[in-house]
Amino acid sequence: MRKIKTGAFRRRLSLGLAGAKSGVGLLGAKASSMLLPAEQRNAHNEAALEREALRFVAELGELKGAYVKIGQMLALYGEHLLPGPVTRALHTLEAQTTAIDWSAISTELPPQFEALSIEETAFAAASLAQVHRARLNEKDLCVKIQYPGIANAIDDDFRQVLQMLKLTRWVESSRQLEEVTQQLKVHLEAEVDYQKELNKAQTVARYLSEDTRFLIPHYHADYCSSTILTMDFIDGLDVMHDEVQSLPLVRRNRIAFAMLDLFFKEAFEWGLMQTDPNFGNYRIVIDAEKEQDRIALLDFGAVHELEPTFQQSLKAAILGAWQDDHDKTIEGLMGLRCLRDKDSDEVKASFAEFCSLLMEPFKTDFSHVPSTALTADGVYDWHNSKLLKRAGKLAAKSMLYKGFTVPPSEFVLIARKLTGVFTFV
């Protein structure tokens, strides 16, 4: 447990010192590398960059709050905008979930929360908030409390992180960087608005009210605010829990199919999509008696509304890829602003091929699927298909084509969601 560093000046100073240390460290490493043989110089500088990137990211983790979330968001674009070691370092932020002291956030609670019996030790922690168990009238609850000052510091925190990345020369100023930053800022501002999150949770609950495969906690509006959410506690298991992994295949298949079905409902029917695939946002509630296991959906902060034109283009791209219709896929991708008229035929074809590969599990013709991706009786084997690894290699190849541009944030978030869904399956 620790206290969060508050105050714009203290946070800027801490981040500034981290950037300066990394910059000095890199300069020192480059200077010393000049004494090495040429064949050893690149490896020396790469190791130094890895070390200094980890040092810088560790400071982001200490500062918590928006800095951590910004780092996580930038990690999504790392392969497009940042050196490899920096991207890898930013991905480590996903594991930095140390809670802060109760004394640092308890003062944020309105008077009515005195009616709740809240455990001071956090039950779970993330980059923007932490969760505490509570009880009210013999009922088990969860209270999600946003870290103090997060919402008001987003603009300043974004500016400071980018300034430090530029100072260390890990990223260069560009129109693409400014566009990406603005898009990510909008997403983050929506994620810290708990009234919006409450509304989206209630909307999804209505959509799934008759679907027994899913479970959504009831939210207690009297104990919710713009920075606090209070909901029923759901006692479920992590996806990777031994008890879940040891369920009979037929039951695990039902859970996996439910997750896939949820994605297609979001994309094709609702126009409302949870874009954060973190396994911590889900729990599996096992029903040993009825063998009717359920997926509990626990977090709606990263649920985004898809603009109607964006949703139509997404549908077209998915259907085109499923049908192996490259022209239709490309038309959909252009509607998503992932491709442009002036892009080369090679770039367009590579994107269409990538999307077609992602739809591989849903094809009816498996003649072009690697034999390792199929069971002995011809059923698609998600685990042994190595689909994400193959898709990653194809995406890396696509980036080498002249004219490749960074996709818009909406597309990257959906690609991230789909990766999470496939990993879940």
C-alpha positions in Angstrom: 0.0 0.0 0.0 1.3 3.5 -0.7 0.2 7.1 -1.0 -0.5 8.6 -4.5 1.5 11.6 -5.5 -0.9 14.5 -5.8 -0.5 18.0 -7.0 0.4 19.0 -10.5 3.8 20.4 -9.5 4.9 17.3 -7.6 3.7 15.0 -10.4 5.4 17.1 -13.1 8.6 17.2 -11.1 8.7 13.5 -10.6 8.0 12.8 -14.3 10.5 15.5 -15.4 13.2 13.9 -13.2 12.5 10.5 -14.6 12.8 11.8 -18.2 16.0 13.6 -17.3 17.5 10.6 -15.7 16.6 8.4 -18.7 18.0 11.1 -21.1 21.3 11.4 -19.2 21.5 7.6 -18.9 21.1 7.2 -22.7 23.7 9.9 -23.5 26.2 8.2 -21.2 25.5 4.8 -22.7 26.0 6.2 -26.2 29.2 7.9 -25.2 30.6 4.8 -23.7 29.6 2.7 -26.7 31.9 4.7 -28.9 34.8 2.8 -27.2 33.3 -0.5 -28.3 33.8 -2.3 -31.6 31.2 -1.5 -34.2 29.6 -4.9 -34.0 29.0 -4.6 -30.3 27.8 -1.0 -30.4 24.1 -1.6 -31.4 23.6 -4.3 -28.8 25.1 -2.0 -26.1 22.8 0.9 -27.1 19.7 -1.4 -27.4 20.4 -2.7 -23.8 20.8 0.8 -22.5 17.5 1.9 -24.2 15.7 -1.1 -22.6 17.1 -0.2 -19.2 16.3 3.4 -19.3 12.8 2.8 -20.7 12.1 0.4 -17.8 13.3 3.1 -15.4 11.1 5.7 -16.9 8.0 3.4 -17.0 8.6 2.4 -13.3 8.2 6.1 -12.4 5.0 6.3 -14.3 3.8 3.3 -12.3 4.7 5.0 -9.0 2.7 8.1 -10.0 -0.3 5.9 -10.9 -3.4 7.5 -12.2 -3.7 9.0 -15.7 0.1 8.6 -16.3 -0.3 4.8 -16.1 -3.4 4.7 -18.3 -1.7 7.0 -20.8 1.3 4.7 -20.9 -1.0 1.6 -21.4 -2.8 3.4 -24.2 0.5 4.4 -25.9 1.6 0.8 -25.7 -1.2 -0.1 -28.1 0.5 2.2 -30.7 4.0 1.4 -29.7 4.9 -0.6 -32.7 3.8 2.3 -34.9 5.3 5.2 -33.0 7.9 4.1 -30.5 11.2 2.0 -30.3 10.6 -1.6 -29.5 12.2 -1.5 -26.0 10.0 1.4 -25.0 6.9 -0.4 -26.2 7.8 -3.5 -24.2 8.5 -1.4 -21.1 5.1 0.4 -21.4 3.4 -3.0 -21.6 4.7 -3.8 -18.1 2.4 -1.1 -16.8 -0.5 -3.6 -17.2 0.8 -5.5 -14.3 1.4 -2.6 -12.0 -1.8 -2.6 -9.9 -0.5 -1.8 -6.4 -3.3 -0.2 -4.3 -2.8 3.1 -2.5 -3.5 3.8 1.2 -7.1 4.0 2.3 -6.3 7.3 4.0 -5.5 8.8 0.5 -9.0 8.1 -0.9 -11.4 7.7 2.0 -11.7 11.5 2.3 -13.3 11.5 -1.2 -16.4 9.5 0.1 -19.6 11.5 0.5 -21.4 11.4 3.9 -23.9 8.7 3.0 -21.1 6.1 2.7 -20.9 6.0 6.4 -23.8 3.6 6.2 -21.5 1.1 4.4 -19.1 -1.1 6.2 -16.1 -0.8 3.9 -12.9 -2.9 4.1 -9.9 -0.6 4.1 -7.7 -3.0 2.2 -8.4 -2.9 -1.5 -9.8 -6.0 -3.1 -8.5 -5.0 -6.5 -6.5 -2.1 -8.0 -6.1 -0.7 -11.5 -4.6 2.3 -13.2 -7.5 4.7 -12.5 -9.3 3.3 -9.5 -9.3 0.6 -6.9 -12.1 -1.6 -5.5 -13.0 -2.3 -1.9 -15.4 -4.9 -0.5 -18.3 -3.5 1.6 -21.5 -4.6 3.2 -24.9 -3.0 3.5 -27.9 -4.6 5.2 -26.1 -8.0 5.1 -25.5 -7.6 1.4 -22.0 -7.9 -0.1 -21.0 -5.0 -2.3 -18.0 -3.6 -4.2 -17.1 0.1 -4.1 -15.0 1.3 -7.0 -13.2 4.5 -6.1 -11.4 6.7 -8.6 -8.0 8.0 -7.6 -8.2 11.7 -6.5 -7.6 14.4 -9.1 -7.5 12.0 -12.1 -10.2 13.6 -14.2 -8.9 17.2 -13.8 -5.3 16.2 -14.7 -5.8 14.4 -18.0 -4.8 17.3 -20.3 -1.8 18.2 -18.3 -0.7 14.5 -17.8 -0.9 13.8 -21.5 1.1 16.8 -22.3 3.8 15.9 -19.7 4.1 12.3 -20.8 4.5 13.3 -24.5 7.0 16.0 -23.6 9.1 13.5 -21.7 9.0 11.0 -24.6 10.1 13.8 -27.0 12.8 14.9 -24.5 14.3 11.4 -24.5 13.9 11.3 -28.3 11.7 8.2 -28.1 9.0 9.8 -30.2 9.0 12.6 -32.8 6.4 15.3 -33.2 4.1 14.6 -36.1 0.6 15.2 -37.2 -0.1 11.5 -36.7 1.1 11.7 -33.1 -1.1 14.7 -32.4 -4.2 12.9 -33.9 -3.5 9.8 -31.9 -3.0 11.8 -28.7 -6.3 13.7 -29.2 -8.2 10.5 -29.8 -6.8 8.7 -26.8 -7.5 11.8 -24.7 -11.2 11.6 -25.6 -11.3 7.9 -24.8 -9.7 8.5 -21.4 -12.0 11.4 -20.5 -15.0 9.1 -21.2 -13.4 6.3 -19.0 -13.2 8.5 -15.9 -16.8 9.7 -16.2 -18.5 7.2 -13.9 -22.0 8.5 -14.6 -21.5 7.5 -18.2 -20.1 4.1 -17.1 -23.2 3.6 -14.9 -25.5 4.4 -17.9 -23.6 2.0 -20.2 -23.7 -0.8 -17.6 -27.5 -0.3 -17.3 -27.9 -0.3 -21.0 -25.9 -3.5 -21.5 -27.9 -5.1 -18.6 -31.1 -4.3 -20.5 -29.7 -5.9 -23.7 -28.8 -9.0 -21.8 -31.7 -9.2 -19.4 -33.0 -12.4 -20.9 -29.7 -14.0 -21.8 -28.9 -16.5 -19.0 -25.3 -16.9 -20.2 -24.3 -13.5 -18.7 -24.5 -11.8 -15.3 -24.2 -8.1 -14.7 -24.0 -6.7 -11.1 -26.8 -4.5 -9.8 -25.6 -0.9 -9.3 -26.8 1.0 -6.2 -27.5 4.5 -7.5 -27.6 6.1 -4.0 -24.0 5.1 -3.6 -22.7 6.2 -7.0 -21.3 9.5 -8.2 -19.1 10.9 -10.9 -16.0 9.2 -9.2 -17.5 6.3 -7.2 -19.5 3.2 -8.3 -21.1 0.8 -5.9 -22.4 -2.5 -7.1 -23.3 -6.0 -5.9 -20.3 -8.3 -5.3 -20.2 -11.3 -7.7 -18.2 -14.2 -6.4 -16.8 -15.6 -9.6 -13.5 -17.2 -10.8 -10.8 -15.8 -13.0 -10.8 -17.3 -16.5 -7.4 -19.0 -15.9 -8.5 -20.5 -12.5 -7.9 -24.3 -12.3 -11.6 -24.9 -11.6 -12.6 -23.2 -14.8 -9.8 -24.8 -16.9 -10.8 -28.3 -15.7 -14.5 -27.9 -16.7 -15.6 -30.5 -19.3 -14.8 -29.4 -22.9 -18.5 -29.0 -23.8 -19.0 -26.5 -20.9 -15.8 -24.6 -21.8 -17.0 -24.4 -25.4 -20.3 -22.9 -24.3 -18.4 -20.2 -22.4 -16.2 -19.5 -25.3 -19.1 -19.3 -27.8 -20.9 -16.9 -25.4 -17.9 -14.5 -25.5 -17.8 -14.7 -29.3 -21.5 -14.1 -29.5 -21.2 -11.1 -27.2 -18.6 -9.5 -29.5 -20.8 -9.9 -32.6 -23.8 -8.5 -30.7 -21.7 -5.5 -29.8 -20.5 -5.0 -33.4 -23.6 -5.9 -35.4 -26.6 -5.1 -33.1 -25.8 -2.7 -30.3 -23.2 -0.4 -31.6 -21.8 -0.5 -28.1 -18.5 -2.2 -27.4 -16.3 -3.1 -24.4 -12.8 -2.3 -25.8 -10.7 -3.4 -22.8 -10.2 -7.2 -23.0 -8.4 -7.5 -19.6 -9.4 -10.8 -18.0 -9.9 -8.8 -14.8 -13.1 -7.4 -16.3 -14.7 -10.8 -16.4 -15.5 -13.6 -13.9 -16.8 -17.1 -14.5 -19.6 -18.1 -12.2 -19.8 -21.9 -12.2 -23.1 -23.6 -11.6 -22.2 -27.2 -10.8 -25.8 -28.3 -10.3 -27.3 -27.0 -13.5 -24.0 -27.0 -15.5 -25.1 -23.6 -16.7 -22.0 -21.5 -16.2 -22.1 -17.7 -16.7 -19.8 -14.9 -17.6 -20.0 -12.0 -15.2 -19.3 -8.6 -16.9 -17.7 -6.3 -14.3 -16.4 -3.2 -15.9 -17.9 -0.8 -18.4 -15.5 2.1 -18.3 -14.0 1.2 -21.7 -17.4 0.7 -23.3 -17.5 2.9 -26.4 -20.4 3.9 -28.6 -19.7 3.1 -32.2 -20.8 5.9 -34.6 -23.4 4.6 -37.1 -21.2 5.1 -40.1 -18.3 3.5 -38.2 -20.5 0.5 -37.2 -21.6 0.0 -40.8 -18.1 0.1 -42.1 -17.0 -2.4 -39.4 -19.8 -4.7 -40.4 -18.8 -4.5 -44.1 -15.1 -5.2 -43.2 -16.0 -8.2 -41.1 -18.4 -9.7 -43.6 -16.0 -9.0 -46.5 -13.2 -10.7 -44.6 -15.5 -13.7 -43.7 -16.5 -14.1 -47.4 -12.9 -13.6 -48.6 -14.2 -10.6 -50.6 -11.1 -8.3 -50.6 -12.9 -5.5 -52.4 -15.7 -5.4 -49.8 -13.2 -5.7 -47.0 -11.1 -2.8 -48.4 -14.3 -0.7 -48.8 -15.1 -1.3 -45.1 -11.6 -0.5 -44.0 -11.7 2.8 -45.9 -14.9 3.6 -44.1 -13.0 2.9 -40.8 -10.3 5.3 -42.0 -7.8 2.5 -41.7 -7.1 2.8 -45.5 -7.2 5.7 -47.9 -7.8 6.1 -51.6 -4.1 7.0 -52.2 -2.8 3.9 -50.4 -1.0 1.5 -52.7 -2.5 -1.7 -53.9 0.0 -3.6 -51.7 -1.1 -1.8 -48.6 -4.8 -2.4 -49.3 -4.3 -6.1 -50.2 -2.2 -6.7 -47.0 -4.9 -5.2 -44.8 -7.6 -7.3 -46.5 -5.5 -10.4 -46.1 -5.0 -9.7 -42.4 -8.7 -9.3 -41.8 -9.4 -12.4 -43.8 -7.0 -14.3 -41.6 -8.7 -13.1 -38.4 -12.0 -14.6 -39.7 -10.3 -18.0 -40.3 -12.2 -19.7 -37.4 -15.6 -18.8 -38.8 -15.0 -20.0 -42.4 -16.8 -23.0 -43.7 -14.0 -24.1 -46.0 -10.9 -25.1 -44.0 -8.9 -26.2 -47.1 -6.4 -23.4 -46.6 -6.1 -23.7 -42.8 -2.9 -25.2 -41.4 -3.4 -28.8 -40.4 -2.3 -27.9 -36.8 -5.3 -25.7 -36.5 -7.8 -28.6 -36.9 -8.6 -31.6 -34.8 -8.5 -35.1 -36.2 -12.2 -34.8 -37.0 -11.8 -31.5 -38.8 -13.0 -29.1 -36.0 -11.2 -25.8 -35.6 -8.8 -26.0 -32.7 -8.3 -22.4 -31.3 -5.5 -23.3 -28.9 -3.3 -25.0 -31.5 -4.2 -22.7 -34.4 -1.5 -20.1 -33.3 -3.9 -17.7 -35.1 -2.8 -14.6 -33.2 0.9 -15.4 -33.7 0.3 -15.8 -37.4 -1.8 -12.6 -37.6 1.0 -10.7 -35.7 3.6 -11.8 -38.3 1.3 -10.7 -41.2 0.6 -7.4 -39.5 4.4 -6.8 -39.0 4.9 -7.5 -42.7 2.1 -5.1 -43.7 3.9 -2.3 -41.8 6.9 -2.6 -44.1 4.9 -1.5 -47.1 5.5 2.1 -48.3 2.7 4.3 -47.4 1.5 2.4 -44.3 -0.1 4.8 -41.8 -1.1 4.4 -38.1 -4.8 3.3 -38.0 -7.2 5.5 -36.1 -7.7 4.8 -32.4 -11.2 3.3 -32.8 -9.8 0.7 -35.1 -6.9 -0.1 -32.8 -9.2 -0.5 -29.8 -11.4 -2.9 -31.7 -8.4 -4.9 -32.9 -7.3 -5.0 -29.3 -10.8 -6.2 -28.2 -10.8 -8.9 -30.9 -7.4 -10.0 -29.8 -8.7 -10.2 -26.2 -11.8 -12.2 -27.3 -9.6 -14.7 -29.2 -7.2 -15.1 -26.3 -10.2 -15.7 -24.0 -11.4 -18.4 -26.4 
